[in-house]
Amino acid sequence: MKLGFIGLGIMGAPMAGHLRAAGHDLFVNTRSQVPQALRDAGAVACASPKEVAQRADVIFTMVPDTPDVEKVLFAENGVAAGLSKGKTVVDMSSISPIETKAFAKRINELGCDYLDAPVSGGEVGAKAASLTIMVGGPQAAFDRVLPLFQLMGKNITLVGGNGDGQTTKVANQIIVALNIAAVGEALVFASKAGADPAKVRQALMGGFAASRILEVHGERMIKRTFNPGFRIQLHQKDLNLALQGAKQLGVSLPGTANAAQLMQACAAHGLADSDHSALVRALEILARHEVAA
């Protein structure tokens, strides 16, 4: 197939690489330089999202935030300007469910399908092609794109119509943030009480408190490896989407609000570009104690 991929960052580059490795023609565009590995694999660099859309039948986008998606899709040289009837746009970014519905309508008016397909699994999942992909959109479009999703992920679900994929991702980010905060609190408590946090984590991994967050992010907290798999500033964005949506729906998300404030504290201390497991640093500052092996 002729595929397009726009946004070749930490997540997008390996995801696009899997598509190319499967033998598909790949036309790419990104804000910075196209990674050399993709060029060496035969990906064709395009001057604009419009050119990508002109040359590809299915166009994937993977950019940081709602305004970035809007610009990629609808700017003067955006995807919409290069579309022709029958093509499919797949946004794999994590953005506003409400704006997603509006974007989908505009793309549909051009005679094209739109899928919102945000992912979970971070850089590790992107590289291993083991991402969880939450999809919103029409069944027929999902069925066409499913073989491509399967090159990038393992757990792939059509949740509902346009916007429902993004709603699912927001729910995912709420759960992840609260779990990171819980693991951070537990390890700060155990460490300050004089226990070895590494051994505490090992013990907890065999009980009811076991989780993927305790396994991966708990280890990061102990080993102080906060190089970004998923940056705090991006998780802040997702929690803001949750809180904005909650306000519109008239529901209360107190745990989400607390996690958002802890991430804000981290950002205020220069940690916006650190991995979201660095949320523990806000708790350490409050406790005047650093988790240590």
N, C-alpha and C positions, 0 to 999 in steps of 0.2 A: 504494500500500500504506500501511497504518498502521504507522509505524516509531517506535521509541523509542530515545533516545540518552542515556546517563548518563555524565557526565564530559566537561566542555567546556573542557579546558585547551589547551595549546599545540597538541596533536595533535587532540584530540577536536572542538574547535570547527570547524576547516575540514573535517574529515571529515563531521561532521553537516551542515555547510553544503552539501556536494555532494549529499547525499541529498535535502535540501529543494529544492535547485535543480532536481533532476530531476522535481519535482512531487509527491513523496510527502508525505503528512501526517506531521508530525514532532512527537513529544511528548518533551520534554527535562527533565533534572534535573541539577543540578551543585551542588558544595559552596558555591560563591560565586554571584554573579549570572550569569544567562544573558546572554551577549554581546548587545549591542544589535543587531548585524548579523543575528543569528539571529532575534531578535524581529521585526525589520523585515521579514525574509523570510517570516514567518508561522509560525515554530516556536511551539509551545504549551508554556509553562513549567508543570511539574507540581510539586506540593508534596513528593513523595517518589518513590523508585524503585517502590514499590508502585503508585502511581497511573500511572506510565509503563507498567508491565506490564499494568495493567488496560485501558489504552486502546490499546496497540499489539499487533501480531501478531508482529513481530520486534523484539527488544530488544537493542541494542548497549551494551556497557560499555567504557569506556576510562579506567581509573583507575590510580594509580601502582604499587600493590604488592599482594601476595597478601592481606594482611589487609583492604585496601580493597575488593577484589573480594568477599571473604567477607561483609563488612558490607553492601555494596550488594545482594548476592543474598539473604542470609539473616537480616538484622536484622529487628526487629519490623515495620518498614514497608519491608522490602526487596522485591526483585523477586519472590522465590518466593511471597510473600504475595499478590501480585496476579495470578499466572499462572492460566490455565485450559488445559485439554488442547488440544494441537495447536499451541501457540505455540513460538517458537524463541528461545533466548538465545544471543547471540554475544559472547563476551568477547574484545576486541581488545587488552587490557592485556598486559603482559609479566610473567608470574608463574610460580610453581612448577609444573612439569609434574605432580608427584605430587599436589599439592592440586587441580590442575585435574581430574584423574581423579575425585577425590572429589566435587568440585562438580558435575561432569557427572552422576554417579550420582544425586545428590540431585535434580537438575532432571529427569532421566529418570523418576524415581519419581513425579513430578507429571504425567507424561504429555506432557512437552515435550522437544524436541530441544535439544542443546547443542553449540556449536562453539567451540573455542578457535582464535582467528585473530589472533595477534600480528602486528605489522607492522615493517617496516624502511624507512627512507627519511627519517626525521626530519621536522622542521617543513616543510622545503622540499617533500618528497614528499607530505606531507599537504595542503599548499596546492595543489600541482600535480596532485593526484589520480593520482600515479604511484607509490604505495607498493607494496612487495613484501608480499604477504599469505600467511602460512604457516598452513594450516588443518588442524586435527585434528577428526575427527568422522565421522558417517555420510554416505555418498555422497548419499542422498536429500536430507538437510538442506543439504548443500553445494550441490547443484544448484539448490535453491530460492533460496538466498541469493546465488549467484554473480552474478546481474545487479546486485545491490546492491554486492557487492565491487568489481565493475567500474566503479562510479561513484567509488570511492575509490583504486583501485590498478590496476597494469598487469600485474605478474607474480604470478599467483594460483595457488597449488598446494595441492591436497588431499594432504597428506603421509601421513596414516594415520588411526588412531583418536584418540579424545580423549586429550590430553596430548602427542601427537606434534607438533602445531603449536608448543606451548611449548618442547618439546625442540629443535626446529629454531631457534627464536628464541634460545635459550641458545647454541647452536652459532654462530649469526650474531654474537652479542655477543662471543664469544671471539675470532672472527676480526677483528672491527672493533677491539677493544681492542688486540690484538697488533699490528695494522697501524698504529694511532695511535702506539703506543710506538715502533715501528720508524721511522716517518716523523720523529717527534720526535728520536730519537737521531741520525738521519742529518743533520737540519738543525742540531742543536746542534753536532755534529762539524764539519760544513762551515763553519758560521759562526765557530766558535772557531778553525778553521784559517786564517781570513782570507778565505774565499770569500764571494761574495754569495749568501745562501741563496735569494733569489728567482730568480737565474739558474741556480743548482744545481737547484732544483725544476723550472724550465723545461726544462733538459736531460734530467733524469730522466724527465719526462713522455713523452719520445720513445723510451724504452728499456724493457727488461724489468721495471724497477721501477715502471713506471706503474701507477697504481691510482686508484680513486675517492677513497680516503683521502688520497693524495698531492695529488690535484687540489683537493679541497675543504678538508680539514683542514690540509694543508700551507700553503695560502694563508692560512687563519685564523692559524696560528702565526706566519707572517711579518708579517701586517698587524695582529696582536694584536687580532683581533675575536673575543672569547670570550663574546659575548652568547649565551645558550643556544638552540641548536637541539635538543640533547639534553643534559641536565644530568649532570654528573659523578656526583651522588648517585644518579641513576637507573641509570647504568651500573654503579656500585658494587653496587647491588642485584642486577643481572643477573649480575655476576661472582660474587657470593656464592651465587646459585642454582647456578651452574656448579660452584663448589667444593664446595657441599653435596651436589650430585648425584654429583660425582666420588667423594666420600668413601663414599657409599652404594653406588656401583658398584665401588669398589675400584680406581679408575684414578687416575693422576697427571697433573695439569695444571700443570706448572711455569711455563710462560709465562703462563698465566692468573693464577696466584698472584702473579707479579711485577707484572703490569699492575694487579692489584687493590691491591697495596701502593703503587704509584705514584699511583693515584687516591686512596688513603687519605692519602698525603702532601699531595696537593693540597687535600683536604678539611680537613686539619689547618691549612693555611695560608689558610683562608677561601674556598676556591674550589669548594665543594660545589655551588653554584648556577651555576657557569660551564659553558660548553659542554665536552664531553668532550675536545675538541681541546686544552684547557688542561692536559691531562696533561703536555704539554711543559714546563710550569712546574716540575714536580718534577725533571725532568732538568736544567733550567736552574739550579735551586738546587744540585743536586749538582755541576754543572760551574762554578758561579759565573760563568755567562755567559748572556746573553739573546740569543736569535735575533733578528736585526734585519736589515731590508732594506738 
